[in-house]
Amino acid sequence: MKKEVSVQIDRKQEVRADMMLLLITLFWGVSYYLMNVSLTELSTFTLNAYRFLGAFAVAVAGTFPKMRHISGETFFAGIAVGVALSFVYTGATLGVQYTTLSNSAFLCSTTVFFTPILDFLFFRRKPSRKIIVAVILCIAGISLMTLKEDFSFNMAHLKGDLFSLGCGFAYAVDIVITSRAVRNARVEPYQMGVISLGACGAIMLVMALATEMPLAHPHTAFVWGAVIFLSLFCTGIAFIVQPIAQQYTEASHVGIIFSLEPVFAGVTAFFLAHEVLTVRGYIGEALMIFALLYMEIDFGGAKLNRRRKG
């Protein structure tokens, strides 16, 4: 019989966790540019196999003692997250190839819309008025940044749009699975994060062997650098830190923070690809930053009481 353990999390812990997730989002914003660079020499599943298996190998080698004595709950939670991630990154990588970067960034960021819905369906947690306002502001900001002047999608890139939309939904599923798992006292978040990397990498490798033989490898130092950065920072650090941070914040917070990905992608494109946003785009960025600040402001200073099942 599982026992319940009362866990009290104060506002400082939640803000600290949200800032960790914000750093992850910065890495993912940079990853759009790096994926484009890497795909000039690698195929979809091969790139993702390098990313996830490389991150898994470094994580295990660097912290091997911490990976001993893995509980069954931790192992199966890591596998579930890894399966969800395989759908996320299949959608994201194919989306970048078959649609515009702006459409892909917007549709991958629909996680902010799907997360509160799934959170309610799975946990029966009704989003607060504050979360609802922040979600609306984020969706408005993303739309201003990425859609056409008449707020329509580019139908010529429908295939890529659908892959990107699938990515947004799959990542909302990943967030909800992670949120549920880390509230189980017998699930160790770090171990779960590492296992998820290995599971996703194994799935990507099988897909690469089945569809992309012979496997390619980077030919230039620049692409090698892009793949290594994707593997270590955008994958390894990101997906290990995420479950640790999610112990101390709400799934809806995570979705809103991750919606800032197009903002960081736009900044990266400005400095590295010399792309300049329209006035609408800058207004959209401002709205999304305001939404994050609004969500983080503690008007009442109240502490959060959570229950974890052990």
C-alpha positions as CSV (number, residue, x, y, z in Angstrom):
1,M,0.0,0.0,0.0
2,K,1.4,3.4,-1.0
3,K,1.8,5.9,1.7
4,E,1.2,9.6,1.3
5,V,3.9,12.1,2.3
6,S,3.1,15.7,2.8
7,V,5.5,18.1,1.0
8,Q,5.5,21.8,1.5
9,I,7.1,23.9,-1.2
10,D,7.5,27.6,-0.7
11,R,7.5,30.3,-3.3
12,K,11.3,30.6,-3.4
13,Q,11.6,26.9,-4.4
14,E,9.1,27.3,-7.1
15,V,10.7,30.4,-8.6
16,R,14.1,28.7,-8.5
17,A,12.7,25.7,-10.3
18,D,11.1,28.0,-12.9
19,M,14.4,29.7,-13.5
20,M,16.0,26.4,-14.1
21,L,13.3,25.6,-16.7
22,L,13.9,29.0,-18.2
23,L,17.5,28.1,-18.8
24,I,16.5,24.9,-20.5
25,T,14.1,26.9,-22.7
26,L,17.1,29.1,-23.7
27,F,19.0,26.0,-24.8
28,W,16.0,24.8,-26.9
29,G,15.6,28.2,-28.5
30,V,19.2,27.9,-29.7
31,S,18.6,24.3,-30.8
32,Y,16.4,25.4,-33.8
33,Y,19.4,27.0,-35.4
34,L,21.7,24.1,-34.5
35,M,19.2,21.5,-35.9
36,N,19.1,23.3,-39.2
37,V,22.9,23.3,-39.3
38,S,23.1,19.6,-38.4
39,L,20.5,18.5,-40.9
40,T,22.7,19.7,-43.7
41,E,24.8,16.5,-43.1
42,L,22.6,14.2,-41.1
43,S,19.1,12.7,-41.4
44,T,16.3,13.1,-38.9
45,F,16.6,9.9,-36.9
46,T,20.4,9.7,-37.1
47,L,20.7,13.2,-35.7
48,N,18.4,12.4,-32.8
49,A,20.1,9.1,-32.1
50,Y,23.5,11.0,-31.8
51,R,21.8,13.6,-29.6
52,F,20.1,11.3,-27.1
53,L,22.6,8.4,-27.0
54,G,25.5,10.8,-26.7
55,A,23.8,12.6,-23.8
56,F,22.9,9.3,-22.2
57,A,26.5,8.0,-22.4
58,V,28.0,11.2,-20.9
59,A,25.4,11.2,-18.1
60,V,26.0,7.6,-17.1
61,A,29.8,7.9,-17.4
62,G,29.9,11.1,-15.3
63,T,27.5,10.0,-12.6
64,F,27.7,6.2,-12.6
65,P,27.4,5.7,-8.8
66,K,24.2,7.7,-8.8
67,M,22.7,5.3,-11.4
68,R,22.9,2.2,-9.1
69,H,19.9,0.8,-7.4
70,I,17.2,2.0,-9.8
71,S,13.7,1.3,-8.5
72,G,11.1,-0.3,-10.8
73,E,9.0,2.9,-10.6
74,T,11.9,5.1,-11.7
75,F,12.8,2.7,-14.6
76,F,9.3,2.5,-16.0
77,A,8.7,6.3,-15.6
78,G,12.0,6.9,-17.5
79,I,10.9,4.6,-20.3
80,A,7.5,6.4,-20.5
81,V,9.1,9.8,-20.7
82,G,11.6,8.5,-23.3
83,V,8.8,7.2,-25.5
84,A,7.1,10.6,-25.3
85,L,10.3,12.3,-26.2
86,S,10.8,10.2,-29.3
87,F,7.5,11.6,-30.6
88,V,8.4,15.1,-29.6
89,Y,11.7,15.1,-31.5
90,T,10.5,13.2,-34.5
91,G,7.8,15.9,-34.9
92,A,10.2,18.8,-34.2
93,T,13.0,17.6,-36.6
94,L,10.6,16.7,-39.4
95,G,8.7,19.9,-38.8
96,V,11.8,22.0,-39.3
97,Q,12.5,20.3,-42.6
98,Y,9.0,20.6,-44.1
99,T,7.7,23.9,-43.0
100,T,9.0,27.4,-42.2
101,L,11.0,28.0,-39.0
102,S,8.4,30.5,-37.8
103,N,5.5,28.0,-38.4
104,S,7.4,25.3,-36.7
105,A,8.3,27.4,-33.7
106,F,4.7,28.5,-33.2
107,L,3.2,25.0,-33.6
108,C,5.8,23.3,-31.4
109,S,5.0,25.9,-28.8
110,T,1.3,24.9,-28.6
111,T,2.4,22.9,-25.6
112,V,1.4,25.9,-23.6
113,F,-2.2,25.3,-24.8
114,F,-2.3,21.5,-24.5
115,T,-0.6,21.3,-21.0
116,P,-3.4,22.8,-18.9
117,I,-6.0,20.7,-20.7
118,L,-4.1,17.5,-20.2
119,D,-3.3,18.5,-16.6
120,F,-7.0,18.8,-16.0
121,L,-7.9,15.6,-17.7
122,F,-5.3,13.5,-15.9
123,F,-5.1,15.2,-12.5
124,R,-8.5,17.1,-12.4
125,R,-6.5,20.2,-11.6
126,K,-8.5,23.2,-12.8
127,P,-6.1,26.0,-14.0
128,S,-6.1,29.1,-11.9
129,R,-7.3,32.4,-13.4
130,K,-3.7,33.5,-13.3
131,I,-2.6,30.6,-15.4
132,I,-5.4,31.1,-17.9
133,V,-4.5,34.8,-18.4
134,A,-0.8,33.8,-18.8
135,V,-1.7,31.1,-21.4
136,I,-3.9,33.6,-23.4
137,L,-1.0,36.1,-23.4
138,C,1.5,33.5,-24.5
139,I,-0.8,32.3,-27.4
140,A,-1.3,35.9,-28.5
141,G,2.4,36.5,-28.4
142,I,3.3,33.4,-30.3
143,S,0.7,34.2,-32.9
144,L,2.1,37.8,-33.4
145,M,5.6,36.4,-33.7
146,T,5.1,33.6,-36.1
147,L,1.8,33.7,-38.2
148,K,1.3,35.6,-41.4
149,E,-0.2,39.1,-41.6
150,D,-3.7,37.6,-41.9
151,F,-3.0,35.2,-39.0
152,S,-3.2,32.2,-41.4
153,F,-0.9,29.2,-41.8
154,N,1.1,28.5,-44.9
155,M,-0.9,25.7,-46.5
156,A,2.1,24.9,-48.8
157,H,3.8,23.6,-45.7
158,L,0.9,21.6,-44.2
159,K,3.0,18.4,-43.8
160,G,5.6,20.2,-41.6
161,D,2.9,22.1,-39.8
162,L,1.2,18.8,-38.8
163,F,4.5,17.3,-37.6
164,S,5.2,20.5,-35.5
165,L,1.7,20.4,-34.0
166,G,2.2,16.8,-33.1
167,C,5.4,17.8,-31.4
168,G,3.6,20.4,-29.3
169,F,1.0,17.9,-28.2
170,A,3.6,15.2,-27.5
171,Y,5.6,17.5,-25.3
172,A,2.5,18.4,-23.3
173,V,2.1,14.7,-22.7
174,D,5.7,14.5,-21.6
175,I,5.3,17.3,-19.2
176,V,2.2,15.7,-17.6
177,I,3.9,12.3,-17.4
178,T,6.9,13.9,-15.7
179,S,4.8,15.9,-13.4
180,R,2.9,12.8,-12.3
181,A,6.1,10.7,-11.9
182,V,8.2,13.1,-9.8
183,R,5.4,13.3,-7.2
184,N,6.0,9.6,-6.4
185,A,8.5,9.4,-3.6
186,R,9.9,6.2,-5.1
187,V,10.8,7.8,-8.4
188,E,14.3,9.4,-8.4
189,P,14.1,12.4,-10.8
190,Y,17.8,12.3,-11.8
191,Q,17.8,8.6,-12.6
192,M,14.4,9.0,-14.5
193,G,15.9,11.8,-16.6
194,V,18.9,9.7,-17.6
195,I,16.8,6.6,-18.4
196,S,14.6,8.8,-20.6
197,L,17.6,9.8,-22.6
198,G,18.6,6.2,-23.2
199,A,15.1,5.1,-24.1
200,C,14.6,7.9,-26.6
201,G,18.1,7.4,-28.1
202,A,17.4,3.6,-28.5
203,I,14.1,4.3,-30.3
204,M,15.8,6.8,-32.6
205,L,18.6,4.4,-33.4
206,V,16.2,1.7,-34.3
207,M,14.3,4.1,-36.6
208,A,17.6,5.3,-38.1
209,L,18.7,1.7,-38.8
210,A,15.4,0.9,-40.3
211,T,15.0,3.9,-42.6
212,E,18.3,5.7,-43.0
213,M,21.0,3.1,-43.7
214,P,23.8,3.6,-44.0
215,L,24.1,5.8,-41.0
216,A,25.9,9.1,-41.7
217,H,28.2,11.1,-39.5
218,P,29.1,14.8,-39.5
219,H,31.8,15.8,-42.0
220,T,32.8,19.3,-40.8
221,A,33.9,20.7,-37.4
222,F,31.0,23.2,-37.4
223,V,28.4,20.4,-37.7
224,W,30.3,18.3,-35.1
225,G,30.1,21.3,-32.7
226,A,26.4,21.8,-33.4
227,V,25.7,18.1,-32.7
228,I,27.8,18.1,-29.5
229,F,26.1,21.2,-28.2
230,L,22.7,19.7,-29.0
231,S,23.7,16.5,-27.2
232,L,25.2,17.9,-24.0
233,F,23.2,21.1,-23.4
234,C,20.0,20.9,-25.3
235,T,19.4,17.3,-24.5
236,G,21.5,15.9,-21.6
237,I,21.4,18.8,-19.2
238,A,17.9,19.8,-20.3
239,F,16.1,16.5,-19.8
240,I,17.9,15.7,-16.5
241,V,17.2,19.1,-15.0
242,Q,13.6,19.1,-16.1
243,P,12.3,16.3,-13.9
244,I,14.3,17.6,-10.9
245,A,12.8,21.1,-11.4
246,Q,9.3,19.9,-11.9
247,Q,9.2,18.6,-8.4
248,Y,8.8,22.2,-7.3
249,T,6.4,23.8,-9.8
250,E,3.1,23.2,-11.6
251,A,2.8,21.5,-15.0
252,S,1.0,24.6,-16.3
253,H,3.9,26.8,-15.2
254,V,6.2,24.5,-17.2
255,G,4.1,24.8,-20.4
256,I,4.1,28.6,-20.1
257,I,7.9,28.8,-19.6
258,F,8.5,26.5,-22.5
259,S,6.3,28.7,-24.7
260,L,9.2,31.2,-24.6
261,E,11.2,28.9,-26.9
262,P,10.2,31.0,-30.0
263,V,11.5,34.1,-28.3
264,F,14.9,32.6,-27.7
265,A,14.8,31.1,-31.2
266,G,14.2,34.5,-32.6
267,V,17.0,36.1,-30.7
268,T,19.4,33.3,-31.9
269,A,18.2,33.8,-35.5
270,F,18.9,37.6,-35.2
271,F,22.5,37.2,-34.0
272,L,23.5,34.0,-35.8
273,A,21.3,34.0,-39.0
274,H,20.9,37.8,-39.2
275,E,17.1,37.5,-39.3
276,V,15.1,40.6,-38.1
277,L,11.6,40.4,-36.7
278,T,8.8,42.6,-37.7
279,V,7.3,45.1,-35.2
280,R,4.5,42.6,-34.6
281,G,7.2,40.0,-33.7
282,Y,8.7,42.3,-31.1
283,I,5.3,43.0,-29.6
284,G,4.7,39.3,-29.4
285,E,8.0,38.7,-27.6
286,A,7.1,41.5,-25.1
287,L,3.7,39.9,-24.5
288,M,5.3,36.5,-23.7
289,I,7.9,38.0,-21.4
290,F,5.1,39.9,-19.6
291,A,3.1,36.6,-19.3
292,L,6.1,34.9,-17.6
293,L,6.6,37.8,-15.2
294,Y,2.9,38.0,-14.4
295,M,2.9,34.2,-13.6
296,E,5.9,34.5,-11.3
297,I,4.7,37.5,-9.3
298,D,3.6,36.3,-5.9
299,F,0.7,38.6,-5.0
300,G,-0.3,36.7,-1.8
301,G,3.0,35.2,-0.7
302,A,1.3,31.9,0.1
303,K,3.0,28.6,0.3
304,L,2.0,25.7,-1.8
305,N,1.0,22.4,-0.2
306,R,1.5,19.3,-2.3
307,R,1.0,15.6,-1.6
308,R,3.3,13.0,-2.9
309,K,2.4,9.4,-3.1
310,G,5.1,7.1,-1.7
